[in-house]
Amino acid sequence: MEQMYIRKIAAELSLPGKGVSAAVALLDDGCSVPFISRYRKEATGSLDEVAVTSIRDRINQLREL
């Protein structure tokens, strides 16, 4: 189910699936959006704060459904 969400978010936001997956994993580990976008660029493929925030909001929406 989680992979389906990641593919859906990647398609909706036109982002690479690998970066979305890494961002979701970091968010689940309790990392903040600024931390991920500044210090985990190598893991996320250089996603900026706007993209990470969009990923966070969308994954939360999908999980609540």
N, C-alpha and C positions, 0 to 999 in steps of 0.2 A: 504494500500500500504506500509506504514512504517513497519508494522509487517512482511510483506513478505521480505523486505530488511533485517530486523534483523535476520530472520530465515536463509536467504541466507548467510549472513556474518558469522553467527555462524557455519553453515555447512562448508563453505569454509575454515575458520580459525581453525576449531575444538575447538571452545570455547563454554561455556555455554550461552544459549540464554538470561538468566536473566542478566548475566554480560555485554553482548553486549548491551542489552536494556538500562541498567543503564549508560553505557559509552556514548551511543548516546544521552541520555537525558542530561547528564552533559555537553557534548560537545555543544549541542544546547543551553544550558544555558550560554555558554561563558567560561566555565572552560578550562584551558590549559591542555595539555597532562601530563606534570610533576605533576601538582596539582592533577589530577585524580589518577594517578598511586601511588602517595605518600600519599595523605590524604583522599582518598575515596575508599580505599581497601575493606572496609566492604560492600560498595554498589556494587562494581564491581566483587567481588569474588577474589580479589588479582590479578587483571590483571596488567601486567607490562607495561612499557612505549612502548615497541615494539608492544605489542598486541593492546594497545589503539591507537597508531599511525596507525596501520593497519586498525583498525575499522574506524578511522576518514577518512583515505584516501578512503577506499572502500565505505563508506556511501556517501561521496561527489561524487564519480564516479557514483553511482547508482542514486542519485538525479539529476545529470546533464543529464542523459539519457532521 
